[in-house]
Amino acid sequence: MRVQTRRVDAMRARRARAPGGSRLQFERTAPLGRQLAKHYNFPAMLKKAFIAIGFAALVLAQTQPQSQPAAQTPAFTIKPIGKGVYAAISGRAGGNTGFIIGDNAVLVVDTFISQTPARDLLTEIRKVTNLPVKYVVNTHYHLDHVAGNAIFTETGAIVIAHRNERGWVRTENLKFFQQNGATPTAEQRAQVAALVEPQITYDHILEVNLGSRLVRVVYLPGHTGGDSVVYIPDANVVFAGDLAWNQRIPNLIDATTSSWIETLDKMMAAHPNATFIPGHGDVASAQDLKTFRDYLAALRESIQKAQAAGQTGDALTQTVLADLKPKYGAWPGFERLGPLNVQQTAAELAGTKKVPQAE
């Protein structure tokens, strides 16, 4: 089937009914539901217009096709994925987003790196449906996925995320203004402080009923300590957030790659024939997730070999990059993020990496 696209430039224990009849079901501390337990058998969760110049450059390095100047790249491209399911694949708007149309409401997944593309996304939604946007799911706290939240909450939407995101969105995002030893300015601090936090949080699974259409939000570990995957069973579509990157070098600043590889294995086993919307890169298949999973595994293996040989620092980084380049050197972000991937994963393997802690 040919996919049409549009480019855009610019707790079982508790139930809550939303206005208009949409229903939320969520479990705060209960185990995973029967339908997902066989696929997602994870341990209990841990105890507890805004563009940062440096971070925007990092994101564009991850998502921008290397052969096409940024000025010629659309902010995002709308792609119909299934009945009432649309992906917004980012060209220069940060992470990918998308939206799901139910019987009586719309749910948006992530909101780009600033309010401008988020406003354009709302315009695109209005071209397809006049149903209200009642929910926004943030797949994780990183700035390029949450900075447009306000565009939707101003129209009455409720933001949903894993419980850890609420404690990080206005704190941990400051580090993206601190690259290369920089100190956030007062304006940048104000921008982060103004980011819209989630109003509804969950621990393991949350189900949103858009009339007869079920949307399931599931916590999975790996990219951060608060990642959510959004699954639409009747369309067999998975919005994977930054747990999935399609032929892109990932951002590993908060990552635990050991858990991430396990998550990808379970995700592929649970949804072998699904269509995946990654956090960065084009619409993907389970095979594309395997390719990305293999990158993480190769990264870890190469670092472990170098560490076993006594290498550290720049020597280790150069050895690992040389090992990875033949297979992954053409992926956008390799030159910029590859060294960081090596350094951050080496710290993880050495037990010295610092990642955000749950409250």
C-alpha positions in Angstrom: 0.0 0.0 0.0 1.3 3.4 -0.9 1.8 5.8 2.0 0.7 9.3 1.4 2.6 12.1 3.1 2.2 15.8 3.8 5.2 18.0 4.5 4.8 20.8 7.0 7.3 23.7 7.1 6.9 26.0 9.6 -5.3 1.8 37.2 -7.4 -1.2 37.2 -7.8 -0.2 40.8 -9.0 3.2 39.9 -11.0 4.6 37.0 -11.5 8.2 35.9 -13.8 9.5 33.3 -12.7 12.4 31.2 -15.1 15.0 29.7 -17.0 13.6 26.8 -16.9 10.0 27.8 -13.2 9.1 27.2 -12.0 6.8 30.0 -8.7 6.3 31.7 -7.8 3.0 33.4 -4.6 2.8 35.2 -2.7 0.7 37.8 -0.5 2.6 40.2 1.4 -0.2 41.9 -0.1 -3.4 40.6 1.8 -5.9 38.4 1.4 -5.8 34.7 -1.9 -6.8 33.3 -2.5 -10.3 31.9 -2.5 -9.1 28.3 1.1 -7.7 28.5 2.7 -9.7 31.3 3.8 -12.5 29.0 5.7 -10.0 26.9 6.8 -7.3 29.4 8.1 -9.2 32.4 10.2 -6.4 33.9 11.2 -5.9 37.6 9.3 -3.3 39.6 10.1 0.3 38.7 12.8 2.2 40.5 12.1 3.6 44.1 11.6 6.4 43.4 9.3 29.0 21.4 12.0 26.8 23.8 15.1 25.6 21.9 18.5 25.2 23.6 21.0 26.0 21.0 23.4 23.2 21.9 20.6 20.7 22.3 18.8 21.7 19.1 22.1 21.2 17.3 22.4 17.7 18.9 18.9 16.8 17.9 19.3 18.1 14.3 22.5 16.1 14.0 20.5 13.0 14.9 17.6 13.6 12.6 18.8 15.8 9.7 19.6 14.0 6.5 23.3 14.7 6.0 22.9 15.6 2.3 20.1 18.1 2.7 20.6 21.6 4.2 18.4 22.3 7.2 16.8 25.3 5.4 15.4 22.9 2.7 14.1 20.3 5.2 10.4 20.5 6.3 9.9 20.8 10.0 7.9 17.6 9.9 6.1 15.3 7.5 2.6 13.9 8.2 2.3 10.2 7.4 -1.0 8.2 7.7 0.0 4.9 9.3 -3.4 3.2 9.8 -7.0 4.2 10.2 -7.0 7.3 12.4 -3.3 6.9 13.2 -0.8 9.5 11.9 2.9 9.9 12.4 4.6 13.3 12.3 8.2 12.5 11.2 10.5 15.3 12.2 12.9 17.0 9.8 14.0 19.8 12.1 11.5 19.8 14.9 13.2 17.5 17.4 11.7 14.1 18.0 8.9 12.5 16.0 5.4 12.9 17.2 2.0 11.7 16.0 -1.7 11.5 16.8 -4.5 8.9 17.3 -8.1 9.7 16.4 -10.8 7.8 18.4 -14.6 8.0 18.4 -14.8 11.0 20.6 -11.3 12.5 21.1 -7.7 12.7 19.9 -4.6 11.6 21.7 -1.2 13.2 20.7 2.1 11.5 21.3 4.9 14.0 22.1 5.0 17.7 21.1 8.3 18.6 19.4 11.2 20.8 20.4 9.3 24.1 20.6 5.8 25.6 20.4 6.0 26.6 16.7 6.0 23.1 15.2 3.6 22.0 17.9 1.2 24.7 16.8 1.6 23.5 13.2 0.9 19.9 14.3 -2.4 21.1 15.8 -3.2 22.8 12.5 -2.6 19.5 10.7 -4.8 17.6 13.2 -7.6 20.1 12.4 -7.3 19.3 8.7 -8.2 15.7 9.6 -10.7 15.9 12.4 -12.6 18.4 14.6 -12.7 16.1 17.6 -11.1 17.6 20.7 -7.4 16.8 21.6 -8.0 15.5 25.1 -4.7 13.8 25.8 -1.0 14.3 25.2 1.4 11.4 26.1 5.0 12.4 26.6 7.2 9.3 25.9 9.9 10.8 28.1 11.0 14.1 29.5 13.6 15.3 27.0 13.1 18.8 25.7 12.6 17.8 22.1 9.6 15.7 23.0 7.8 18.0 25.5 8.4 21.7 24.7 5.2 22.0 22.7 2.9 20.7 25.5 1.4 24.1 26.2 -0.1 24.4 22.7 -2.3 21.5 23.6 -3.0 22.1 27.2 -4.2 25.6 26.3 -7.0 23.9 24.3 -7.9 21.6 27.2 -5.7 18.6 26.8 -4.3 16.6 29.7 -0.6 15.6 29.7 0.1 12.0 30.6 3.6 10.5 31.3 5.4 8.0 33.5 5.6 9.2 37.1 9.4 9.9 36.9 8.9 12.5 34.2 7.1 14.9 36.4 10.1 15.3 38.6 12.5 15.7 35.7 10.9 17.8 33.1 11.7 21.1 34.8 15.0 20.0 36.3 16.9 17.6 34.2 16.2 19.5 30.9 18.6 22.2 32.2 21.5 20.0 31.3 20.9 20.5 27.6 21.8 24.2 28.2 25.0 23.1 30.0 27.0 21.5 27.2 30.7 22.2 27.0 30.6 23.8 30.5 28.0 26.4 29.7 25.9 27.9 32.5 22.2 28.3 31.7 21.1 31.9 31.5 18.2 33.3 33.5 16.1 33.2 30.3 16.9 29.6 29.7 16.1 28.6 33.3 12.8 30.4 32.9 12.1 28.5 29.7 12.7 25.1 31.4 10.7 26.2 34.4 7.7 27.0 32.2 7.6 23.6 30.5 4.2 21.9 31.1 4.5 18.9 33.5 2.2 15.9 33.2 -1.1 16.1 35.1 -1.6 12.4 35.1 1.2 9.9 35.9 1.3 6.2 36.1 3.7 3.4 37.2 3.4 0.4 34.9 0.4 0.5 32.5 -2.3 3.1 31.7 -5.2 2.5 29.3 -7.0 5.4 27.5 -10.3 4.6 25.9 -11.1 7.0 23.1 -14.6 5.8 22.8 -14.3 2.3 21.5 -10.6 2.7 20.6 -8.1 1.5 23.2 -4.7 3.1 23.5 -2.3 1.4 25.9 0.6 3.3 27.5 3.4 1.1 29.0 6.5 1.9 31.0 9.7 0.3 29.6 13.3 1.0 30.7 16.3 1.9 28.6 16.6 5.4 27.2 15.7 7.1 30.4 14.2 6.0 33.7 10.8 7.1 32.6 10.1 5.9 29.1 6.6 5.2 27.8 5.5 3.2 24.7 2.1 3.9 23.2 0.4 0.9 21.6 -2.8 1.0 19.5 -4.0 -2.6 19.3 -6.6 -2.2 16.6 -4.1 -0.6 14.3 -1.1 -2.7 15.4 1.0 0.5 15.7 3.6 1.3 18.4 4.8 4.8 19.1 8.1 3.8 20.7 9.5 7.2 21.6 13.3 7.3 21.9 13.4 3.6 22.8 13.6 3.2 19.0 15.9 5.0 16.6 15.7 4.1 12.9 19.2 4.2 11.4 20.2 7.1 13.7 22.9 7.3 16.3 21.0 7.7 19.6 21.3 10.1 22.5 22.6 8.0 25.5 22.9 10.7 28.1 20.4 9.0 30.4 20.6 5.5 29.0 21.1 2.1 30.6 21.9 0.1 27.5 21.7 -3.3 29.2 18.0 -2.7 30.1 17.5 -1.0 26.7 18.6 -4.1 24.8 16.2 -6.3 26.9 13.4 -3.9 26.2 13.9 -4.0 22.5 14.0 -7.8 22.5 10.7 -7.9 24.4 9.1 -5.2 22.2 10.0 -7.1 19.0 8.7 -10.4 20.5 5.5 -8.7 21.6 4.9 -6.9 18.2 6.7 -8.8 15.4 4.4 -7.4 12.7 3.7 -4.0 14.1 4.4 -0.6 12.5 6.8 1.3 14.8 7.1 5.1 15.1 10.6 5.7 16.4 11.6 8.8 18.3 14.0 9.7 15.5 14.1 8.4 12.0 11.5 7.2 9.6 8.6 4.8 10.2 10.0 1.4 11.2 9.5 -2.3 11.3 10.6 -4.9 13.9 13.6 -5.6 11.7 14.6 -1.9 12.0 14.4 -2.2 15.7 16.7 -5.3 15.6 19.2 -3.2 13.5 19.2 -0.6 16.2 19.3 -3.2 19.0 22.4 -4.7 17.3 24.1 -1.3 17.3 23.7 -1.0 21.1 25.0 -4.6 21.5 27.9 -3.9 19.2 28.7 -0.7 21.1 28.8 -2.5 24.4 30.8 -5.4 23.1 33.5 -3.2 21.5 33.8 -1.1 24.6 34.1 -4.2 26.8 36.9 -5.6 24.6 38.8 -2.3 24.7 38.4 -2.1 28.4 39.6 -5.6 28.8 42.7 -4.7 26.8 43.4 -1.9 29.3 42.3 1.0 27.1 40.7 4.1 28.6 39.9 7.7 27.6 40.5 8.9 24.1 42.3 5.7 23.0 39.3 3.6 23.9 37.0 6.0 22.1 39.0 6.0 18.9 39.3 2.2 19.0 35.6 1.7 19.4 34.7 4.3 16.8 37.0 2.6 14.3 35.3 -0.7 15.1 31.8 0.6 14.6 32.4 2.9 11.6 32.3 0.4 8.8 28.7 -0.6 9.7 27.3 2.5 11.4 29.4 5.4 10.2 26.8 6.5 7.6 24.1 6.9 10.3 23.3 10.6 11.0 25.0 11.6 14.2 27.9 9.2 14.1 30.6 11.9 14.0 28.9 14.1 16.7 27.3 11.6 19.0 29.4 8.5 18.4 32.2 9.7 20.8 29.6 10.5 23.4 28.0 7.1 22.9 31.3 5.5 23.6 32.2 7.6 26.6 28.7 7.3 28.2 28.5 3.6 27.7 32.0 3.1 29.0 31.0 4.9 32.2 27.9 2.7 32.4 29.9 -0.4 32.1 32.4 0.9 34.7 29.6 1.7 37.1 30.4 5.4 37.1 27.7 6.8 34.9 25.3 9.3 36.6 21.6 9.1 35.5 18.5 10.8 36.8 17.2 9.2 40.0 13.5 8.6 40.8 12.1 10.4 43.8 
